[in-house]
Amino acid sequence: MNKRLLILAACAAMFIVACQQSEPTPSFVRVEDGHFVRDGKPYYYVGTNFWYGAILGSEGQGGDRQRLARELDAMKQMGIDNLRILVGSDGERGFKTKVEPTLQVKPGVYNDTILAGLDYLLMEMGKRQMVAVLYLNNSWEWSGGYGFYLEHAGLGPQPRPDDVGYPAFMEAMSQYATNERAHELFYDHVRFILSRTNRYTGVKYVDDPAIMSWQIGNEPRAFSREALPAFEHWLAEASALIRSLDKNHLISVGSEGAWGCEGDYDSYERICADKNIDYCNIHLWPYNWGWAKPDSLIEHLPRACENTKDYIDRHLAICDKLGKPLVMEEFGYPRDGFAFALDCPTTGRDGYYKYVFSLVAGNAEKGGKFAGCNFWGWGGYAIPQHEQWQVGDPYTGDPAQEAQGLNSVFISDSTTLAVVRSQVDILKSLTTK
């Protein structure tokens, strides 16, 4: 063999060895026959909400890449690989109940520091083979969302619940469903985010398997029964736009379920039946919805569990009819005694988590469509400094409008994390049989 052939043979051998030693390229999460599939295997999961991930990944105000690495490593170590994340906050800063720093300062004007944080977060998640559910809008005030778009559609500054109360706030937000100018501003934001290329990896967002799903918003609502037809039309229009821009990723709504459709299960079914919606979501909040009272959280746990099962079952029936998976992507339960301090027990929360997880596991064992859940929310290594979040405080699972520690799961919550680990082990055993 001549020298040139020897060199080519050696290079070929090195290439083969390198390919054998490299990690397999992760695939996109898909829906096949009404079930999630990842890397060719059924995908049932326990995830969490990590809304502040992009801020933590930045190098500006609020950024802490060292903490981000610790948080991702801790979650990955216990088998949490699915994180639901806010793309970014909208509008002006300086509101005590609003997330900051903001990403979209004005329509089309972006804070590049937060964009870099989102890029960095996705890179780090990809390294750990974790996936993100990224939501693009919010019906609530804590990240801008509806109110931001209505203001810039010409309606002027919008009310905030801490100033006028929630009834007046929701009445104002009911204008969003029919405001086409507000929708167009949102669609411009969607086009901008989905057209991005990650500055650290060089991978286009639409080609990145670290993203599982684009989500239209966090708890999008019509906020009135009269607005439901327009609301349904907007969601269909938004999902069609996302599909036209991205053929690789799943699309979801971010809905609470019928609770977010003014109690109308038929409206929820019509929304989920859309050809561009790949899977269905529900949220569940026993305390917020009056199923458990602050002074009797443990005593009301059986009622909370009973109502939870009924709510899930009614939505599962719709998912079975549509042939689509269901994810309970938000749920929480306060600490015992409605306390916020990290050293307060979590007996009620642990019991509620265990019950929800048992429903997912039971469904997975039967090959059902209740495919996963994301608890709210990951507080990790944060130590709250004030009951009301202030600029400079560490981010927790509780956004700025809520008491810090209300629903967060911290790294010191050993009993809750033991429940999470147990569920991860159960699902792993069921999906590897």
C-alpha positions in Angstrom: 0.0 0.0 0.0 1.5 3.4 -1.0 1.9 6.2 1.5 -1.2 8.1 0.3 -3.4 5.1 0.8 -1.9 4.5 4.3 -2.8 8.1 5.3 -6.3 7.8 3.9 -6.8 4.4 5.7 -5.6 5.9 9.0 -7.9 8.9 8.6 -10.9 6.7 7.9 -10.1 4.6 11.0 -9.8 7.7 13.2 -13.2 9.0 11.8 -14.9 5.7 12.6 -13.5 5.7 16.2 -14.6 9.3 16.7 -18.1 8.5 15.5 -18.3 5.5 17.8 -17.1 7.6 20.8 -19.3 10.6 20.2 -22.7 11.1 21.8 -25.7 10.1 19.6 -27.4 13.1 18.0 -30.6 13.7 20.0 -33.8 13.7 18.0 -36.8 16.0 18.2 -39.6 15.0 20.5 -42.5 13.8 18.2 -46.1 12.7 18.6 -46.8 9.3 17.0 -50.2 7.6 17.4 -51.2 10.0 20.1 -48.0 9.5 22.2 -44.8 11.3 22.7 -41.7 9.6 21.3 -38.1 10.7 22.0 -35.1 9.0 20.4 -37.4 6.2 19.2 -38.8 5.4 22.7 -42.0 6.3 24.5 -41.6 9.6 26.4 -43.4 10.0 29.7 -41.9 12.5 31.9 -41.7 14.5 35.1 -40.6 18.1 34.4 -40.7 21.5 36.1 -41.3 25.1 35.5 -38.1 27.2 35.2 -39.6 30.4 33.9 -36.5 32.5 34.7 -34.0 30.3 32.9 -33.1 32.8 30.1 -32.5 35.6 32.6 -30.3 33.3 34.7 -28.3 32.5 31.5 -27.6 36.1 30.8 -24.6 38.2 31.8 -26.5 41.3 32.8 -28.8 42.1 35.7 -30.1 38.9 37.2 -27.7 36.7 35.3 -25.8 34.0 37.1 -24.4 31.3 34.8 -22.7 29.5 37.6 -26.0 29.1 39.4 -27.7 28.1 36.1 -25.2 25.2 35.7 -25.8 24.1 39.3 -29.6 24.1 38.8 -29.5 22.2 35.5 -27.1 19.7 37.0 -29.3 19.2 40.0 -32.4 18.7 37.9 -30.7 16.4 35.5 -29.2 14.3 38.3 -32.7 13.6 39.6 -34.2 12.8 36.2 -35.9 16.1 35.5 -35.3 16.7 31.8 -38.3 18.8 30.6 -38.3 22.5 31.5 -41.1 25.0 30.8 -39.5 28.4 30.3 -40.6 32.0 29.6 -38.9 33.3 26.4 -38.9 36.8 27.9 -40.8 39.6 29.6 -42.3 42.5 27.8 -42.5 46.3 28.3 -41.2 48.8 30.8 -39.4 48.0 34.0 -40.1 49.3 37.5 -43.4 47.5 38.3 -43.1 45.7 41.6 -45.2 42.7 40.4 -43.4 42.3 37.1 -40.5 40.2 35.9 -37.4 42.1 35.0 -35.2 42.7 33.2 -37.4 42.6 30.2 -36.7 41.1 26.8 -39.0 43.1 24.5 -38.7 46.7 25.7 -41.0 48.0 23.0 -42.5 46.2 20.0 -39.5 45.0 17.9 -36.9 46.5 20.3 -35.0 43.8 22.2 -32.6 43.5 25.1 -29.8 41.5 23.5 -28.5 40.5 26.9 -31.6 38.4 27.5 -31.4 37.0 24.0 -27.9 35.9 24.8 -29.2 34.4 28.0 -31.8 32.3 26.1 -29.1 31.2 23.6 -26.8 30.2 26.5 -29.6 28.3 28.3 -30.5 26.3 25.2 -26.9 25.4 24.7 -26.5 24.2 28.2 -29.7 22.2 28.1 -28.6 20.6 24.8 -25.4 19.5 26.5 -27.4 17.7 29.1 -30.0 16.3 26.7 -32.8 18.3 28.4 -35.6 19.9 26.4 -37.4 23.2 26.7 -41.1 24.2 26.3 -40.8 27.9 25.4 -43.9 30.1 25.9 -44.1 33.3 23.8 -46.9 35.3 25.4 -48.8 35.6 28.7 -52.3 36.6 29.6 -51.1 37.7 33.0 -49.4 40.9 34.0 -46.2 39.4 35.5 -44.4 39.3 32.2 -46.2 41.9 30.1 -48.0 39.8 27.5 -51.6 40.8 26.7 -51.3 44.2 28.5 -48.1 45.1 26.6 -49.6 44.4 23.2 -52.9 46.2 24.0 -51.0 49.3 25.1 -48.9 49.4 21.9 -52.0 48.7 19.8 -53.2 52.1 20.8 -55.2 51.4 24.0 -52.8 53.2 26.3 -51.4 52.0 29.6 -53.3 48.9 30.8 -54.5 48.3 34.4 -52.6 46.0 36.8 -54.2 43.7 39.3 -52.3 45.1 42.2 -53.7 48.6 41.4 -57.3 47.8 40.4 -57.9 44.2 41.4 -58.3 41.1 39.2 -61.9 41.6 38.0 -61.1 45.0 36.5 -57.8 43.6 35.1 -59.5 40.7 33.5 -62.2 42.9 32.0 -59.5 45.0 30.3 -57.6 42.0 29.1 -60.8 40.6 27.4 -60.1 43.2 24.7 -57.1 41.2 23.5 -59.0 38.4 21.8 -60.6 40.8 19.3 -57.7 43.3 18.9 -56.1 42.5 15.5 -53.4 45.1 15.9 -52.3 43.5 19.2 -52.2 40.1 17.4 -50.0 41.5 14.6 -47.5 42.9 17.1 -47.4 39.5 18.8 -46.9 37.7 15.4 -43.9 40.0 14.7 -42.4 38.8 18.0 -43.0 35.2 17.0 -41.3 35.7 13.7 -38.4 37.3 15.3 -37.8 34.6 17.9 -38.3 31.7 15.6 -36.0 33.1 13.0 -33.0 33.3 15.4 -29.8 31.4 15.3 -28.1 30.5 18.6 -24.9 32.6 18.8 -23.1 30.0 20.9 -23.9 26.9 18.9 -24.6 28.3 15.4 -27.8 26.2 15.3 -31.0 27.8 14.1 -33.8 27.7 16.7 -36.0 25.8 14.3 -33.3 23.1 14.0 -32.5 22.8 17.7 -33.6 19.5 19.3 -33.1 21.1 22.8 -36.5 22.8 22.1 -39.5 20.4 22.5 -42.3 22.8 21.9 -43.3 26.3 21.0 -46.1 27.4 23.2 -48.4 30.3 22.2 -48.6 31.6 25.7 -48.8 31.1 29.4 -52.5 30.5 30.4 -54.0 32.3 27.4 -57.6 33.2 28.2 -60.5 34.9 26.5 -61.5 36.5 29.8 -65.2 36.5 28.7 -67.5 34.0 27.1 -68.4 36.5 24.4 -64.8 36.7 23.4 -64.4 32.9 23.0 -65.0 32.7 19.2 -62.4 35.4 18.6 -60.1 33.8 21.1 -60.3 30.4 19.3 -59.6 32.1 16.0 -56.5 33.9 17.4 -55.0 30.6 18.7 -55.6 28.9 15.4 -54.0 31.8 13.5 -51.0 31.8 15.9 -50.4 28.1 15.6 -50.7 28.2 11.8 -48.0 31.0 11.8 -45.7 29.0 14.0 -46.1 25.9 11.8 -45.3 27.9 8.7 -42.0 29.0 10.3 -41.0 25.7 12.0 -41.7 22.2 10.7 -39.6 20.4 13.3 -41.0 21.3 16.7 -44.2 20.5 18.5 -46.8 23.3 19.0 -48.9 23.7 22.2 -51.3 26.3 23.5 -50.3 26.6 27.2 -53.9 26.4 28.3 -55.2 25.7 31.8 -57.9 23.6 30.2 -61.6 24.3 30.5 -60.8 26.6 33.4 -59.0 28.9 30.9 -61.9 28.7 28.4 -64.5 30.2 30.7 -65.5 26.7 31.9 -66.4 25.7 28.3 -65.1 22.2 27.6 -66.4 22.4 24.0 -64.3 25.5 23.4 -61.2 23.6 24.8 -61.9 20.7 22.5 -62.2 22.9 19.4 -58.9 24.6 20.3 -57.1 21.3 20.8 -58.6 19.8 17.7 -56.7 22.3 15.5 -54.4 20.4 13.1 -51.4 22.5 14.2 -51.8 21.8 17.9 -49.8 18.6 18.6 -50.7 18.0 22.2 -53.0 19.3 24.9 -52.2 21.1 28.2 -54.0 21.7 31.5 -53.0 23.5 34.7 -54.3 22.8 38.1 -54.2 24.9 41.2 -56.2 23.5 44.2 -55.6 26.5 46.5 -56.2 29.2 43.8 -59.4 27.5 42.7 -60.8 27.2 46.2 -60.5 23.4 46.6 -58.1 23.8 49.6 -58.1 26.6 52.2 -55.0 28.3 53.7 -55.9 27.2 57.2 -56.7 23.6 56.2 -54.4 22.5 53.4 -53.8 19.1 54.8 -57.4 18.5 55.8 -58.6 19.5 52.3 -56.1 17.4 50.5 -58.5 14.5 49.8 -61.0 16.9 48.3 -58.2 18.5 46.2 -57.2 15.1 44.9 -60.7 14.1 44.1 -61.4 17.3 42.2 -58.0 16.9 40.4 -58.8 13.4 39.2 -62.2 14.6 37.9 -60.6 17.5 36.1 -57.9 15.4 34.5 -60.3 12.6 33.5 -62.6 15.1 31.7 -59.7 16.4 29.7 -58.3 13.0 29.0 -61.6 12.0 27.5 -61.2 14.8 25.0 -57.5 13.8 24.3 -58.6 10.2 23.7 -61.2 11.5 21.2 -58.6 13.7 19.5 -55.8 11.2 19.6 -53.4 13.6 21.3 -51.2 13.4 24.5 -52.1 15.5 27.6 -49.6 17.3 29.8 -50.4 18.8 33.2 -47.7 21.4 32.9 -48.5 23.5 35.9 -49.6 22.4 39.4 -48.7 23.4 42.9 -49.6 23.3 46.5 -48.6 25.6 49.3 -46.5 24.7 52.3 -48.2 23.6 55.4 -49.9 26.4 57.3 -49.7 28.6 54.2 -46.1 29.5 55.3 -43.4 30.7 53.0 -40.2 30.0 54.9 -37.9 27.3 53.6 -37.8 25.4 56.8 -41.6 25.0 57.0 -42.9 21.5 56.3 -44.5 20.4 53.0 -46.7 17.5 54.1 -49.7 18.6 52.1 -47.6 19.4 49.0 -45.8 16.1 49.1 -49.1 14.3 49.3 -50.6 16.2 46.4 -47.5 15.7 44.2 -47.5 12.0 45.0 -51.1 11.7 44.0 -50.6 13.6 40.7 -47.6 11.5 39.9 -49.5 8.3 40.6 -52.0 9.3 37.9 -49.3 9.8 35.4 -47.6 6.5 36.3 -50.9 4.6 36.1 -51.6 6.1 32.7 -48.1 5.2 31.5 -48.5 1.6 32.6 -51.6 1.3 30.5 -50.0 3.2 27.5 -52.5 6.1 28.1 -52.3 9.7 26.9 -51.6 11.4 30.2 -48.0 11.8 29.2 -46.3 14.1 31.7 -46.4 16.8 34.2 -44.3 19.9 35.1 -44.6 21.0 38.7 -44.5 24.7 39.6 -41.9 25.6 40.1 -38.2 25.1 40.5 -36.6 27.3 43.2 -33.5 25.3 43.5 -30.6 26.9 45.2 -32.3 30.3 45.7 -32.8 31.7 49.1 -35.6 34.3 49.1 -34.6 37.6 50.6 -38.1 39.2 50.9 -41.7 37.9 50.8 -42.3 40.3 47.9 -39.6 40.0 45.2 -37.3 43.0 44.8 -34.8 43.8 42.1 -31.6 42.1 43.0 -33.2 39.2 44.9 -32.5 35.7 43.5 -35.2 34.3 41.2 -37.4 31.5 42.6 -40.2 29.5 41.1 -42.6 32.2 42.3 -42.8 35.2 39.9 -42.7 38.8 41.1 -46.5 39.0 41.8 -46.5 36.1 44.2 -45.0 35.5 47.7 -41.5 34.1 47.4 -41.7 30.5 48.6 -45.4 30.1 48.0 -45.1 27.3 45.4 -41.3 27.0 44.9 -39.5 23.7 45.4 -36.1 24.4 46.8 -33.0 22.1 46.9 -33.5 21.9 50.7 -37.0 20.4 50.2 -35.8 16.9 50.7 -39.1 15.2 51.1 -40.7 16.8 48.0 -37.6 16.0 45.9 -37.7 12.4 47.2 -41.3 12.1 45.8 -40.1 13.5 42.5 -37.2 11.1 42.3 -39.5 8.2 43.1 -41.8 9.1 40.2 -38.9 9.5 37.8 -37.7 6.0 38.7 -41.2 4.6 38.2 -41.6 6.1 34.8 -38.1 5.0 33.7 -38.9 1.4 34.7 -42.2 1.5 32.8 -40.8 3.0 29.6 -37.7 0.7 29.5 -39.6 -2.6 29.8 
